[in-house]
Amino acid sequence: MRPVTFATLALIVLLAACGAKGGGEAARPPPPPVADTCATRIPPRDDASSDGGANENATSTSTSAIPRSLFVVHAEVPLAGIAKALEGKVPLRVAEERDHDLGRAGHLEYTVDRGRFTVRVEVDTLVVESVLQGRAQACAKGRCYAGCAPEARVTAKVPLHLGADYKLRTSEVRVDVTKPCEVRALGGLLTIDVTPVLRGALAQQSRNVQASIDRELPDLRPEVARLWTELGKTRELPLGMCVVLAPEEITQGPATGNPVNARLQFGLFARPEVRVKCGSSTSPSTRALPALRDDPALPRVGDVHLAIVLPDDAPARALERDVIIDFGGRRSRIAKASGAVSALTLDLAGEVCGDVRVSASGVAWNDPQSLRLTGTAPLALESDRLASAGLDAARIGPAIEHAPIALPIALTALPSTLPELARAMSDDHVSIAVTVDSAQPESASLRGAEPVAVALLRGAVTLVAK
């Protein structure tokens, strides 16, 4: 499995989401036309007496107010690949001696060779085994007069658990003699059990076997550290947009397995955002790679709280799109809107002309593709100006609160879009699958003057090494 895949997948939800088209405004039929008669004009504003103040009750949120997201990644590693890697690295000859003293019986010559490796998973431990086949001969006066064929089994256990330093380690290597070895000397008058000799030699060689296996176990820290830095970078997108993952922590859950694969699972805690407009203040995360933390309760699926940050002029631009205000028989359209939510200036055209200043205290989800303003009200003294022209200021709020502020993400498309994108990312080294159980609106608020929509995506990523 190529390690870079993990970094790519940590951003897959965000990048795929940015590619989906929002549908908030396309579904609305155009309103009936409004005649440009300007039959009613709003009197000019006395700027000297108008404070033009913003709505001090506007709600505001911060990055830390949004729940942390949990990306759950399941990794499956074929056991056959592990066995194949060990075959090429662990020597076939496990033990050998040509002149072990047997006293009056002469000396012992023996060799022990390993067979093929078998690999299986027991609960959360990788078990590597091989049959050891030996050949022992008792020799004296230049000839070998007796022999036997002992057998043993070497078993290495590797917990499927990375340390806090992102390393795997073997816990034990054991050699068990399954077929003893005895040779007869002095015409059969003396029987010598050479099993203890072989057992002692194999016990010493087990440390070499363990070292050979340990050399093949990955030290993931250098690669994880590099990927952690990559995950902290802002990813630029077309049209001035960008994606920020803001990773905070990596955890590992319980490992399992089946006769074919070892199964590992990891969790990445982050605060992901799609920013429709990236400012110069956007900078990469400088958080150092944290120690890997154990999480025995890591769920099978994760909750991703995806924040979609709109620019502060998004509400004004949305109000310029076919918003009609009905002042009780006299209609007007918003020809131009400017300012942020705390002080929006609306230039009206149609049967009522002039300008009016309003503010909004917050935003809310309008549908799965758009937001809307909430708590709208005219600024100070604006109601008096409208009343002097026979216009009810209360008519403005409901009209502009129904105007959809389109998002660049169609939540309804993600359950099908993300799995398709994941399959397209699969290659000869790894198969990638994404499951999205649900994608729905979660919350919305203002961060200063910027509307922020938070979508809740529930699902998981599965990587299968080939």
Disulfide bonds with the S-S distance in Angstrom:
Cys38-Cys353 1.91
Cys139-Cys144 1.88
Cys148-Cys181 1.40
Cys242-Cys278 1.59
